[in-house]
Amino acid sequence: MSPPPSIRILGAGVAELAAAIALAEDGHHVELIDEKFEIPSVGTSLGMFASAQRAMARLGVLDDVRNASIAPRRGIIYGQDGQPVATLPAGDALLLARSDLVQILQDAVPDSVQRVRRRIEDVRPLRAGTDLLIGADGVHSLVRRSGWPGRPSARTHGMTVLCGTADIAPPETSETWGGGWLFGITPLAGATGTNWFACLPEHRTPSVHADLAHLRSVVGGRRSAIDAVLAAARPGSTLVHGLHTAPAVRPVRENVVLLGDAAHAMAPNLGHGANTALQDAVALATALRNASPGRAGSDSATLSTALSAYARRRALPGQVWRIGSGLMLRLAMMDEHAGLRDRAVQAAGSLGR
């Protein structure tokens, strides 16, 4: 029987770490490459739904995740006039700080995984001497831009995202859809504090302090809960970035495969970016295992079979979430017809009840 394939993974975020855990546990020779292996400095929250929880159970980290999470009961969407338009049950979802999830996954990576601290500017040499290269290097993936036709770059939505934590008890769990902006508030998992996030039309300044001032000028005075959170927000616990999504690509090309944001980076409005990344990692490991029962061999036919199976299983779901998140972003950020949107959402909720 052929030896297991040697695998290189570029990146050390959620998808990359999850893939390293799953593939190493199956006996593959795994090399994990990243410049810093950093834990995110601001612990903004992620929603972990049932699909992600199943993936984390497969990785053996679900108990640790549950211990670091909280389980909100529901969230309320407020419309342009500050009135509730929908109440959303949380179901079995967990809220977990991204920093905690990355730390848990880092701790779970087996010692057999070779960690290489290195800045990569050209991915072509990485394909030499390895059977499989995994590009899990984010929305601006160098792997995708280097190896796919047309060098497909991410596209911008022309918006600015601000997110952070505040050292106050969360006044509520909500998302407010104003006219051309949104603001979300959730409890901060693992601490007594608030996680918040906002989206505005593109506006960047040289400092986070000025970015926060601009945010306050746009959304301040709309709702008391938002004002309370923004009064407690500080530049040191705030992140500011643009909003980009990946182009539609098939996630496999020759002996290279894309996972997570590299394959289907999406708007954050459905909260499934990390969920799909975890599912991608587990699905790839499963495909390699199933391609050669007992132990996945490194011959090209076996590898090709496994990668084709992975693409069939994960390409469509990833793109569906990407498209759906973009549509939800457009709905939440609607400006000219925000009042009509709010009435339609209220009516849909009434019919559902």
HELIX and SHEET records of a PDB file:
HELIX    1   1 VAL A   14  GLU A   25  1                                  12    
HELIX    2   2 ALA A   50  LEU A   59  1                                  10    
HELIX    3   3 LEU A   62  ASN A   67  1                                   6    
HELIX    4   4 ARG A   98  ALA A  108  1                                  11    
HELIX    5   5 ARG A  124  ARG A  127  5                                   4    
HELIX    6   6 LEU A  142  GLY A  147  1                                   6    
HELIX    7   7 VAL A  208  VAL A  219  1                                  12    
HELIX    8   8 SER A  224  ALA A  232  1                                   9    
HELIX    9   9 ASP A  261  HIS A  264  1                                   4    
HELIX   10  10 PRO A  268  LEU A  270  5                                   3    
HELIX   11  11 GLY A  273  ALA A  291  1                                  19    
HELIX   12  12 SER A  300  ALA A  332  1                                  33    
HELIX   13  13 ALA A  338  GLY A  352  1                                  15    
SHEET    1   A 6 GLN A 114  ARG A 117  0                                        
SHEET    2   A 6 HIS A  29  ASP A  34  1                                        
SHEET    3   A 6 SER A   6  LEU A  10  1                                        
SHEET    4   A 6 LEU A 132  GLY A 135  1                                        
SHEET    5   A 6 VAL A 256  LEU A 258  1                                        
SHEET    6   A 6 VAL A 252  ARG A 253 -1                                        
SHEET    1   B 2 SER A  45  MET A  48  0                                        
SHEET    2   B 2 LEU A  94  ALA A  97 -1                                        
SHEET    1   C 7 PRO A  84  PRO A  89  0                                        
SHEET    2   C 7 ARG A  74  TYR A  78 -1                                        
SHEET    3   C 7 SER A 174  TRP A 177  1                                        
SHEET    4   C 7 LEU A 182  PRO A 187 -1                                        
SHEET    5   C 7 THR A 194  PRO A 201 -1                                        
SHEET    6   C 7 ARG A 155  ALA A 166 -1                                        
SHEET    7   C 7 ALA A 233  THR A 245 -1                                        
END                                                                             
